[in-house]
């Protein structure tokens, strides 16, 4: 099976040596994604909901570049810096996945790579149409 690496808008991709997503056959894995805008800077300020929405937009863009959609997502992992604010991230996740309902995990972490990052989300997808 052919491997497709998909870049995103993170300034860390070249430094760390990672891709936003990797597709092999029908499987797409989207690595830890944060609320970077087109310029690579974090958007949303101290608003966890706004950061989660931007993060999910970035994930959706990577999935689309791999030929997948949000409907193909089977698992998400949400990393947040303040579990007391979990509902903000859950609200955003619910808006994107309410009807899809992937397996999901939410974990509080001590910190992200940069202090303005409050939310990081991963997603795994299987493109059902390619399984045939």
N, CA, C and O atoms as a GROMACS GRO file, in nm:
protein
  528
    1UNK      N    1   0.084  -0.119   0.000
    1UNK     CA    2   0.000   0.000   0.000
    1UNK      C    3   0.088   0.124   0.000
    1UNK      O    4   0.193   0.130   0.065
    2UNK      N    5   0.043   0.221  -0.073
    2UNK     CA    6   0.117   0.346  -0.083
    2UNK      C    7   0.093   0.433   0.039
    2UNK      O    8  -0.016   0.436   0.095
    3UNK      N    9   0.198   0.504   0.080
    3UNK     CA   10   0.191   0.596   0.193
    3UNK      C   11   0.182   0.739   0.140
    3UNK      O   12   0.256   0.778   0.049
    4UNK      N   13   0.091   0.818   0.200
    4UNK     CA   14   0.077   0.959   0.163
    4UNK      C   15   0.096   1.042   0.290
    4UNK      O   16   0.020   1.026   0.386
    5UNK      N   17   0.196   1.129   0.292
    5UNK     CA   18   0.216   1.222   0.403
    5UNK      C   19   0.146   1.353   0.369
    5UNK      O   20   0.158   1.405   0.258
    6UNK      N   21   0.071   1.406   0.465
    6UNK     CA   22  -0.005   1.529   0.445
    6UNK      C   23   0.045   1.634   0.543
    6UNK      O   24   0.044   1.613   0.664
    7UNK      N   25   0.088   1.747   0.490
    7UNK     CA   26   0.137   1.856   0.574
    7UNK      C   27   0.022   1.944   0.619
    7UNK      O   28  -0.084   1.948   0.556
    8UNK      N   29   0.045   2.014   0.728
    8UNK     CA   30  -0.054   2.108   0.779
    8UNK      C   31   0.006   2.247   0.787
    8UNK      O   32   0.090   2.285   0.705
    9UNK      N   33  -0.037   2.322   0.888
    9UNK     CA   34   0.011   2.459   0.903
    9UNK      C   35   0.092   2.479   1.031
    9UNK      O   36   0.102   2.590   1.082
   10UNK      N   37   0.150   2.371   1.082
   10UNK     CA   38   0.230   2.380   1.204
   10UNK      C   39   0.374   2.418   1.172
   10UNK      O   40   0.436   2.358   1.083
   11UNK      N   41   0.428   2.517   1.242
   11UNK     CA   42   0.568   2.552   1.221
   11UNK      C   43   0.663   2.444   1.275
   11UNK      O   44   0.783   2.449   1.249
   12UNK      N   45   0.611   2.348   1.348
   12UNK     CA   46   0.694   2.244   1.411
   12UNK      C   47   0.717   2.122   1.321
   12UNK      O   48   0.801   2.038   1.353
   13UNK      N   49   0.645   2.111   1.210
   13UNK     CA   50   0.656   1.991   1.126
   13UNK      C   51   0.799   1.963   1.082
   13UNK      O   52   0.847   1.850   1.097
   14UNK      N   53   0.866   2.062   1.030
   14UNK     CA   54   1.003   2.043   0.984
   14UNK      C   55   1.102   2.024   1.096
   14UNK      O   56   1.199   1.949   1.082
   15UNK      N   57   1.080   2.091   1.209
   15UNK     CA   58   1.170   2.082   1.323
   15UNK      C   59   1.163   1.943   1.386
   15UNK      O   60   1.265   1.880   1.412
   16UNK      N   61   1.041   1.897   1.411
   16UNK     CA   62   1.020   1.769   1.479
   16UNK      C   63   1.029   1.652   1.382
   16UNK      O   64   1.068   1.541   1.420
   17UNK      N   65   0.993   1.677   1.257
   17UNK     CA   66   0.992   1.571   1.157
   17UNK      C   67   0.864   1.490   1.162
   17UNK      O   68   0.868   1.369   1.182
   18UNK      N   69   0.750   1.557   1.145
   18UNK     CA   70   0.621   1.487   1.145
   18UNK      C   71   0.531   1.544   1.037
   18UNK      O   72   0.555   1.651   0.983
   19UNK      N   73   0.427   1.468   1.007
   19UNK     CA   74   0.323   1.511   0.914
   19UNK      C   75   0.195   1.534   0.991
   19UNK      O   76   0.172   1.470   1.094
   20UNK      N   77   0.111   1.624   0.944
   20UNK     CA   78  -0.019   1.645   1.007
   20UNK      C   79  -0.099   1.515   1.004
   20UNK      O   80  -0.164   1.479   1.102
   21UNK      N   81  -0.092   1.447   0.891
   21UNK     CA   82  -0.164   1.320   0.878
   21UNK      C   83  -0.084   1.227   0.788
   21UNK      O   84  -0.002   1.270   0.707
   22UNK      N   85  -0.111   1.099   0.804
   22UNK     CA   86  -0.052   0.996   0.718
   22UNK      C   87  -0.164   0.903   0.675
   22UNK      O   88  -0.244   0.857   0.757
   23UNK      N   89  -0.166   0.875   0.543
   23UNK     CA   90  -0.265   0.782   0.489
   23UNK      C   91  -0.192   0.661   0.432
   23UNK      O   92  -0.098   0.675   0.354
   24UNK      N   93  -0.236   0.543   0.473
   24UNK     CA   94  -0.186   0.418   0.416
   24UNK      C   95  -0.310   0.334   0.386
   24UNK      O   96  -0.382   0.294   0.476
   25UNK      N   97  -0.333   0.308   0.259
   25UNK     CA   98  -0.454   0.237   0.220
   25UNK      C   99  -0.576   0.316   0.265
   25UNK      O  100  -0.583   0.436   0.242
   26UNK      N  101  -0.672   0.250   0.330
   26UNK     CA  102  -0.792   0.320   0.375
   26UNK      C  103  -0.776   0.387   0.512
   26UNK      O  104  -0.870   0.449   0.562
   27UNK      N  105  -0.658   0.375   0.572
   27UNK     CA  106  -0.637   0.426   0.708
   27UNK      C  107  -0.572   0.564   0.705
   27UNK      O  108  -0.472   0.586   0.637
   28UNK      N  109  -0.631   0.657   0.781
   28UNK     CA  110  -0.576   0.792   0.794
   28UNK      C  111  -0.559   0.822   0.941
   28UNK      O  112  -0.653   0.812   1.020
   29UNK      N  113  -0.438   0.859   0.978
   29UNK     CA  114  -0.410   0.899   1.115
   29UNK      C  115  -0.372   1.046   1.115
   29UNK      O  116  -0.278   1.087   1.047
   30UNK      N  117  -0.445   1.124   1.192
   30UNK     CA  118  -0.416   1.267   1.206
   30UNK      C  119  -0.349   1.285   1.342
   30UNK      O  120  -0.410   1.258   1.445
   31UNK      N  121  -0.225   1.330   1.340
   31UNK     CA  122  -0.149   1.348   1.464
   31UNK      C  123  -0.203   1.463   1.547
   31UNK      O  124  -0.296   1.533   1.507
   32UNK      N  125  -0.144   1.480   1.663
   32UNK     CA  126  -0.185   1.586   1.754
   32UNK      C  127  -0.193   1.720   1.683
   32UNK      O  128  -0.094   1.769   1.630
   33UNK      N  129  -0.312   1.778   1.684
   33UNK     CA  130  -0.340   1.901   1.609
   33UNK      C  131  -0.388   2.008   1.706
   33UNK      O  132  -0.469   1.982   1.795
   34UNK      N  133  -0.336   2.128   1.689
   34UNK     CA  134  -0.376   2.240   1.774
   34UNK      C  135  -0.442   2.348   1.688
   34UNK      O  136  -0.463   2.330   1.568
   35UNK      N  137  -0.474   2.459   1.751
   35UNK     CA  138  -0.554   2.565   1.689
   35UNK      C  139  -0.470   2.665   1.610
   35UNK      O  140  -0.482   2.786   1.630
   36UNK      N  141  -0.385   2.614   1.521
   36UNK     CA  142  -0.306   2.706   1.440
   36UNK      C  143  -0.389   2.759   1.324
   36UNK      O  144  -0.465   2.686   1.260
   37UNK      N  145  -0.372   2.888   1.297
   37UNK     CA  146  -0.436   2.948   1.181
   37UNK      C  147  -0.349   2.928   1.059
   37UNK      O  148  -0.247   2.861   1.066
   38UNK      N  149  -0.389   2.987   0.948
   38UNK     CA  150  -0.315   2.972   0.823
   38UNK      C  151  -0.171   3.022   0.834
   38UNK      O  152  -0.083   2.977   0.762
   39UNK      N  153  -0.148   3.116   0.925
   39UNK     CA  154  -0.014   3.172   0.943
   39UNK      C  155   0.072   3.090   1.039
   39UNK      O  156   0.187   3.125   1.065
   40UNK      N  157   0.017   2.979   1.092
   40UNK     CA  158   0.092   2.894   1.185
   40UNK      C  159   0.086   2.939   1.329
   40UNK      O  160   0.145   2.875   1.416
   41UNK      N  161   0.017   3.049   1.356
   41UNK     CA  162   0.006   3.099   1.493
   41UNK      C  163  -0.123   3.049   1.556
   41UNK      O  164  -0.224   3.031   1.487
   42UNK      N  165  -0.121   3.027   1.688
   42UNK     CA  166  -0.238   2.977   1.760
   42UNK      C  167  -0.346   3.085   1.764
   42UNK      O  168  -0.318   3.201   1.794
   43UNK      N  169  -0.469   3.045   1.732
   43UNK     CA  170  -0.584   3.136   1.737
   43UNK      C  171  -0.674   3.096   1.853
   43UNK      O  172  -0.667   2.982   1.902
   44UNK      N  173  -0.759   3.185   1.897
   44UNK     CA  174  -0.857   3.154   1.999
   44UNK      C  175  -0.824   3.206   2.137
   44UNK      O  176  -0.909   3.201   2.226
   45UNK      N  177  -0.702   3.256   2.157
   45UNK     CA  178  -0.666   3.310   2.288
   45UNK      C  179  -0.690   3.210   2.400
   45UNK      O  180  -0.654   3.093   2.388
   46UNK      N  181  -0.750   3.256   2.508
   46UNK     CA  182  -0.777   3.172   2.625
   46UNK      C  183  -0.913   3.100   2.616
   46UNK      O  184  -0.962   3.047   2.715
   47UNK      N  185  -0.972   3.100   2.498
   47UNK     CA  186  -1.104   3.039   2.476
   47UNK      C  187  -1.087   2.895   2.428
   47UNK      O  188  -1.055   2.873   2.311
   48UNK      N  189  -1.107   2.798   2.517
   48UNK     CA  190  -1.089   2.657   2.482
   48UNK      C  191  -1.184   2.614   2.371
   48UNK      O  192  -1.147   2.535   2.284
   49UNK      N  193  -1.306   2.663   2.374
   49UNK     CA  194  -1.402   2.629   2.270
   49UNK      C  195  -1.352   2.676   2.134
   49UNK      O  196  -1.353   2.599   2.037
   50UNK      N  197  -1.308   2.801   2.125
   50UNK     CA  198  -1.258   2.856   1.998
   50UNK      C  199  -1.135   2.778   1.951
   50UNK      O  200  -1.120   2.753   1.831
   51UNK      N  201  -1.048   2.741   2.043
   51UNK     CA  202  -0.931   2.663   2.004
   51UNK      C  203  -0.972   2.524   1.955
   51UNK      O  204  -0.916   2.474   1.857
   52UNK      N  205  -1.070   2.463   2.021
   52UNK     CA  206  -1.116   2.330   1.978
   52UNK      C  207  -1.178   2.338   1.839
   52UNK      O  208  -1.155   2.249   1.756
   53UNK      N  209  -1.256   2.441   1.811
   53UNK     CA  210  -1.318   2.457   1.679
   53UNK      C  211  -1.210   2.470   1.572
   53UNK      O  212  -1.218   2.403   1.468
   54UNK      N  213  -1.110   2.554   1.595
   54UNK     CA  214  -1.002   2.572   1.496
   54UNK      C  215  -0.925   2.441   1.479
   54UNK      O  216  -0.887   2.406   1.367
   55UNK      N  217  -0.902   2.371   1.589
   55UNK     CA  218  -0.832   2.242   1.583
   55UNK      C  219  -0.910   2.143   1.497
   55UNK      O  220  -0.852   2.075   1.413
   56UNK      N  221  -1.040   2.135   1.518
   56UNK     CA  222  -1.124   2.044   1.440
   56UNK      C  223  -1.129   2.084   1.292
   56UNK      O  224  -1.135   1.998   1.205
   57UNK      N  225  -1.126   2.213   1.264
   57UNK     CA  226  -1.118   2.259   1.124
   57UNK      C  227  -0.987   2.212   1.061
   57UNK      O  228  -0.985   2.170   0.945
   58UNK      N  229  -0.878   2.220   1.138
   58UNK     CA  230  -0.748   2.176   1.087
   58UNK      C  231  -0.747   2.025   1.062
   58UNK      O  232  -0.690   1.979   0.964
   59UNK      N  233  -0.811   1.950   1.150
   59UNK     CA  234  -0.822   1.805   1.132
   59UNK      C  235  -0.905   1.774   1.009
   59UNK      O  236  -0.868   1.688   0.928
   60UNK      N  237  -1.017   1.843   0.993
   60UNK     CA  238  -1.103   1.821   0.877
   60UNK      C  239  -1.028   1.849   0.746
   60UNK      O  240  -1.042   1.776   0.649
   61UNK      N  241  -0.949   1.956   0.746
   61UNK     CA  242  -0.871   1.990   0.626
   61UNK      C  243  -0.771   1.878   0.594
   61UNK      O  244  -0.755   1.842   0.477
   62UNK      N  245  -0.705   1.824   0.695
   62UNK     CA  246  -0.610   1.714   0.673
   62UNK      C  247  -0.681   1.590   0.623
   62UNK      O  248  -0.632   1.522   0.532
   63UNK      N  249  -0.796   1.558   0.681
   63UNK     CA  250  -0.874   1.442   0.636
   63UNK      C  251  -0.913   1.458   0.490
   63UNK      O  252  -0.900   1.364   0.411
   64UNK      N  253  -0.961   1.575   0.454
   64UNK     CA  254  -1.003   1.601   0.317
   64UNK      C  255  -0.886   1.585   0.220
   64UNK      O  256  -0.903   1.532   0.110
   65UNK      N  257  -0.767   1.631   0.260
   65UNK     CA  258  -0.649   1.617   0.175
   65UNK      C  259  -0.613   1.470   0.153
   65UNK      O  260  -0.549   1.435   0.054
   66UNK      N  261  -0.655   1.384   0.246
   66UNK     CA  262  -0.630   1.240   0.235
   66UNK      C  263  -0.744   1.167   0.166
   66UNK      O  264  -0.739   1.046   0.149
   67UNK      N  265  -0.848   1.241   0.127
   67UNK     CA  266  -0.963   1.178   0.063
   67UNK      C  267  -1.064   1.124   0.163
   67UNK      O  268  -1.149   1.042   0.127
   68UNK      N  269  -1.056   1.169   0.286
   68UNK     CA  270  -1.148   1.126   0.392
   68UNK      C  271  -1.236   1.242   0.435
   68UNK      O  272  -1.213   1.357   0.397
   69UNK      N  273  -1.338   1.211   0.513
   69UNK     CA  274  -1.425   1.313   0.571
   69UNK      C  275  -1.438   1.286   0.720
   69UNK      O  276  -1.389   1.184   0.770
   70UNK      N  277  -1.503   1.375   0.790
   70UNK     CA  278  -1.528   1.353   0.932
   70UNK      C  279  -1.609   1.226   0.955
   70UNK      O  280  -1.594   1.161   1.059
   71UNK      N  281  -1.693   1.188   0.861
   71UNK     CA  282  -1.774   1.066   0.875
   71UNK      C  283  -1.689   0.940   0.879
   71UNK      O  284  -1.736   0.836   0.925
   72UNK      N  285  -1.566   0.948   0.833
   72UNK     CA  286  -1.475   0.833   0.834
   72UNK      C  287  -1.401   0.819   0.968
   72UNK      O  288  -1.334   0.718   0.991
   73UNK      N  289  -1.412   0.917   1.055
   73UNK     CA  290  -1.338   0.915   1.182
   73UNK      C  291  -1.396   0.809   1.275
   73UNK      O  292  -1.517   0.804   1.299
   74UNK      N  293  -1.307   0.724   1.327
   74UNK     CA  294  -1.349   0.618   1.418
   74UNK      C  295  -1.298   0.640   1.560
   74UNK      O  296  -1.346   0.576   1.654
   75UNK      N  297  -1.201   0.730   1.578
   75UNK     CA  298  -1.147   0.756   1.711
   75UNK      C  299  -1.088   0.895   1.719
   75UNK      O  300  -1.023   0.941   1.625
   76UNK      N  301  -1.112   0.962   1.833
   76UNK     CA  302  -1.046   1.090   1.861
   76UNK      C  303  -0.985   1.083   2.001
   76UNK      O  304  -1.031   1.010   2.089
   77UNK      N  305  -0.880   1.163   2.018
   77UNK     CA  306  -0.819   1.179   2.150
   77UNK      C  307  -0.803   1.329   2.172
   77UNK      O  308  -0.742   1.399   2.091
   78UNK      N  309  -0.858   1.377   2.283
   78UNK     CA  310  -0.852   1.520   2.315
   78UNK      C  311  -0.762   1.540   2.436
   78UNK      O  312  -0.783   1.478   2.540
   79UNK      N  313  -0.664   1.625   2.421
   79UNK     CA  314  -0.572   1.659   2.530
   79UNK      C  315  -0.599   1.804   2.567
   79UNK      O  316  -0.593   1.892   2.481
   80UNK      N  317  -0.629   1.827   2.693
   80UNK     CA  318  -0.663   1.964   2.737
   80UNK      C  319  -0.580   2.000   2.859
   80UNK      O  320  -0.539   1.913   2.936
   81UNK      N  321  -0.555   2.128   2.876
   81UNK     CA  322  -0.470   2.173   2.985
   81UNK      C  323  -0.547   2.201   3.114
   81UNK      O  324  -0.485   2.220   3.219
   82UNK      N  325  -0.679   2.204   3.109
   82UNK     CA  326  -0.760   2.231   3.229
   82UNK      C  327  -0.889   2.150   3.223
   82UNK      O  328  -0.984   2.188   3.155
   83UNK      N  329  -0.890   2.037   3.294
   83UNK     CA  330  -1.007   1.949   3.290
   83UNK      C  331  -1.132   2.017   3.347
   83UNK      O  332  -1.244   1.973   3.320
   84UNK      N  333  -1.114   2.120   3.425
   84UNK     CA  334  -1.227   2.196   3.478
   84UNK      C  335  -1.305   2.267   3.368
   84UNK      O  336  -1.418   2.312   3.389
   85UNK      N  337  -1.244   2.277   3.250
   85UNK     CA  338  -1.308   2.343   3.137
   85UNK      C  339  -1.343   2.244   3.026
   85UNK      O  340  -1.359   2.283   2.911
   86UNK      N  341  -1.354   2.116   3.060
   86UNK     CA  342  -1.376   2.010   2.962
   86UNK      C  343  -1.500   2.033   2.877
   86UNK      O  344  -1.503   1.995   2.760
   87UNK      N  345  -1.603   2.097   2.935
   87UNK     CA  346  -1.728   2.115   2.861
   87UNK      C  347  -1.712   2.204   2.738
   87UNK      O  348  -1.785   2.189   2.640
   88UNK      N  349  -1.617   2.296   2.743
   88UNK     CA  350  -1.592   2.383   2.627
   88UNK      C  351  -1.545   2.300   2.508
   88UNK      O  352  -1.590   2.321   2.395
   89UNK      N  353  -1.453   2.208   2.533
   89UNK     CA  354  -1.399   2.122   2.428
   89UNK      C  355  -1.504   2.019   2.386
   89UNK      O  356  -1.519   1.989   2.267
   90UNK      N  357  -1.575   1.965   2.484
   90UNK     CA  358  -1.680   1.866   2.454
   90UNK      C  359  -1.788   1.928   2.365
   90UNK      O  360  -1.839   1.861   2.274
   91UNK      N  361  -1.822   2.052   2.388
   91UNK     CA  362  -1.923   2.120   2.306
   91UNK      C  363  -1.878   2.126   2.160
   91UNK      O  364  -1.956   2.097   2.069
   92UNK      N  365  -1.753   2.166   2.138
   92UNK     CA  366  -1.700   2.174   2.002
   92UNK      C  367  -1.695   2.035   1.938
   92UNK      O  368  -1.736   2.018   1.823
   93UNK      N  369  -1.647   1.937   2.011
   93UNK     CA  370  -1.638   1.800   1.960
   93UNK      C  371  -1.778   1.749   1.925
   93UNK      O  372  -1.797   1.685   1.822
   94UNK      N  373  -1.874   1.778   2.010
   94UNK     CA  374  -2.013   1.736   1.985
   94UNK      C  375  -2.072   1.800   1.860
   94UNK      O  376  -2.148   1.736   1.788
   95UNK      N  377  -2.037   1.925   1.834
   95UNK     CA  378  -2.088   1.992   1.715
   95UNK      C  379  -2.036   1.925   1.587
   95UNK      O  380  -2.106   1.921   1.486
   96UNK      N  381  -1.915   1.874   1.592
   96UNK     CA  382  -1.857   1.808   1.475
   96UNK      C  383  -1.892   1.660   1.466
   96UNK      O  384  -1.906   1.606   1.356
   97UNK      N  385  -1.907   1.594   1.581
   97UNK     CA  386  -1.919   1.448   1.581
   97UNK      C  387  -2.047   1.393   1.645
   97UNK      O  388  -2.056   1.272   1.667
   98UNK      N  389  -2.144   1.477   1.674
   98UNK     CA  390  -2.266   1.432   1.743
   98UNK      C  391  -2.331   1.312   1.674
   98UNK      O  392  -2.374   1.218   1.741
   99UNK      N  393  -2.340   1.314   1.542
   99UNK     CA  394  -2.405   1.206   1.469
   99UNK      C  395  -2.308   1.096   1.427
   99UNK      O  396  -2.351   0.985   1.396
  100UNK      N  397  -2.180   1.124   1.426
  100UNK     CA  398  -2.078   1.027   1.385
  100UNK      C  399  -2.038   0.938   1.502
  100UNK      O  400  -2.025   0.817   1.487
  101UNK      N  401  -2.020   0.999   1.616
  101UNK     CA  402  -1.991   0.932   1.743
  101UNK      C  403  -1.872   0.836   1.740
  101UNK      O  404  -1.888   0.717   1.764
  102UNK      N  405  -1.753   0.889   1.711
  102UNK     CA  406  -1.635   0.803   1.717
  102UNK      C  407  -1.602   0.767   1.862
  102UNK      O  408  -1.648   0.834   1.955
  103UNK      N  409  -1.524   0.662   1.880
  103UNK     CA  410  -1.470   0.635   2.014
  103UNK      C  411  -1.386   0.757   2.049
  103UNK      O  412  -1.314   0.809   1.964
  104UNK      N  413  -1.393   0.803   2.173
  104UNK     CA  414  -1.323   0.927   2.209
  104UNK      C  415  -1.265   0.919   2.350
  104UNK      O  416  -1.318   0.851   2.438
  105UNK      N  417  -1.156   0.990   2.367
  105UNK     CA  418  -1.090   1.000   2.496
  105UNK      C  419  -1.056   1.146   2.519
  105UNK      O  420  -1.017   1.218   2.427
  106UNK      N  421  -1.071   1.192   2.645
  106UNK     CA  422  -1.029   1.327   2.682
  106UNK      C  423  -0.938   1.314   2.804
  106UNK      O  424  -0.973   1.249   2.902
  107UNK      N  425  -0.821   1.376   2.795
  107UNK     CA  426  -0.720   1.365   2.900
  107UNK      C  427  -0.667   1.504   2.933
  107UNK      O  428  -0.643   1.585   2.843
  108UNK      N  429  -0.649   1.530   3.062
  108UNK     CA  430  -0.582   1.654   3.101
  108UNK      C  431  -0.432   1.631   3.098
  108UNK      O  432  -0.383   1.528   3.145
  109UNK      N  433  -0.360   1.728   3.043
  109UNK     CA  434  -0.214   1.725   3.039
  109UNK      C  435  -0.161   1.845   3.116
  109UNK      O  436  -0.232   1.943   3.138
  110UNK      N  437  -0.037   1.838   3.155
  110UNK     CA  438   0.023   1.947   3.231
  110UNK      C  439   0.042   2.070   3.144
  110UNK      O  440   0.014   2.182   3.187
  111UNK      N  441   0.090   2.050   3.022
  111UNK     CA  442   0.116   2.164   2.932
  111UNK      C  443   0.134   2.113   2.790
  111UNK      O  444   0.154   1.993   2.767
  112UNK      N  445   0.125   2.205   2.697
  112UNK     CA  446   0.153   2.177   2.556
  112UNK      C  447   0.291   2.235   2.524
  112UNK      O  448   0.359   2.289   2.611
  113UNK      N  449   0.332   2.223   2.399
  113UNK     CA  450   0.462   2.273   2.356
  113UNK      C  451   0.475   2.424   2.378
  113UNK      O  452   0.582   2.473   2.411
  114UNK      N  453   0.366   2.494   2.359
  114UNK     CA  454   0.365   2.640   2.375
  114UNK      C  455   0.253   2.677   2.472
  114UNK      O  456   0.145   2.618   2.465
  115UNK      N  457   0.275   2.771   2.562
  115UNK     CA  458   0.176   2.801   2.666
  115UNK      C  459   0.040   2.848   2.616
  115UNK      O  460  -0.060   2.832   2.686
  116UNK      N  461   0.034   2.907   2.495
  116UNK     CA  462  -0.097   2.952   2.446
  116UNK      C  463  -0.182   2.837   2.393
  116UNK      O  464  -0.301   2.856   2.366
  117UNK      N  465  -0.125   2.720   2.377
  117UNK     CA  466  -0.199   2.602   2.331
  117UNK      C  467  -0.274   2.539   2.448
  117UNK      O  468  -0.213   2.499   2.547
  118UNK      N  469  -0.406   2.531   2.436
  118UNK     CA  470  -0.491   2.477   2.543
  118UNK      C  471  -0.552   2.343   2.507
  118UNK      O  472  -0.593   2.267   2.595
  119UNK      N  473  -0.559   2.313   2.377
  119UNK     CA  474  -0.629   2.194   2.327
  119UNK      C  475  -0.544   2.131   2.217
  119UNK      O  476  -0.488   2.200   2.132
  120UNK      N  477  -0.535   1.999   2.220
  120UNK     CA  478  -0.472   1.924   2.111
  120UNK      C  479  -0.559   1.801   2.087
  120UNK      O  480  -0.601   1.734   2.181
  121UNK      N  481  -0.586   1.773   1.961
  121UNK     CA  482  -0.676   1.661   1.927
  121UNK      C  483  -0.610   1.575   1.819
  121UNK      O  484  -0.548   1.626   1.726
  122UNK      N  485  -0.625   1.443   1.834
  122UNK     CA  486  -0.582   1.346   1.733
  122UNK      C  487  -0.707   1.279   1.677
  122UNK      O  488  -0.811   1.275   1.743
  123UNK      N  489  -0.697   1.227   1.556
  123UNK     CA  490  -0.810   1.154   1.497
  123UNK      C  491  -0.759   1.040   1.410
  123UNK      O  492  -0.658   1.052   1.341
  124UNK      N  493  -0.831   0.929   1.414
  124UNK     CA  494  -0.803   0.816   1.327
  124UNK      C  495  -0.928   0.792   1.242
  124UNK      O  496  -1.041   0.795   1.292
  125UNK      N  497  -0.906   0.767   1.114
  125UNK     CA  498  -1.018   0.746   1.022
  125UNK      C  499  -0.991   0.624   0.935
  125UNK      O  500  -0.876   0.588   0.907
  126UNK      N  501  -1.099   0.561   0.894
  126UNK     CA  502  -1.094   0.452   0.798
  126UNK      C  503  -1.191   0.488   0.686
  126UNK      O  504  -1.311   0.505   0.709
  127UNK      N  505  -1.138   0.500   0.566
  127UNK     CA  506  -1.222   0.536   0.451
  127UNK      C  507  -1.293   0.411   0.404
  127UNK      O  508  -1.234   0.327   0.335
  128UNK      N  509  -1.418   0.398   0.440
  128UNK     CA  510  -1.495   0.276   0.413
  128UNK      C  511  -1.502   0.244   0.264
  128UNK      O  512  -1.499   0.127   0.226
  129UNK      N  513  -1.511   0.346   0.180
  129UNK     CA  514  -1.522   0.324   0.036
  129UNK      C  515  -1.398   0.254  -0.020
  129UNK      O  516  -1.405   0.187  -0.122
  130UNK      N  517  -1.284   0.270   0.047
  130UNK     CA  518  -1.160   0.210  -0.002
  130UNK      C  519  -1.141   0.067   0.049
  130UNK      O  520  -1.045   0.000   0.009
  131UNK      N  521  -1.228   0.020   0.134
  131UNK     CA  522  -1.216  -0.116   0.187
  131UNK      C  523  -1.268  -0.219   0.089
  131UNK      O  524  -1.242  -0.338   0.104
  132UNK      N  525  -1.342  -0.174  -0.012
  132UNK     CA  526  -1.402  -0.266  -0.108
  132UNK      C  527  -1.302  -0.319  -0.207
  132UNK      O  528  -1.338  -0.398  -0.294
   0.00000   0.00000   0.00000
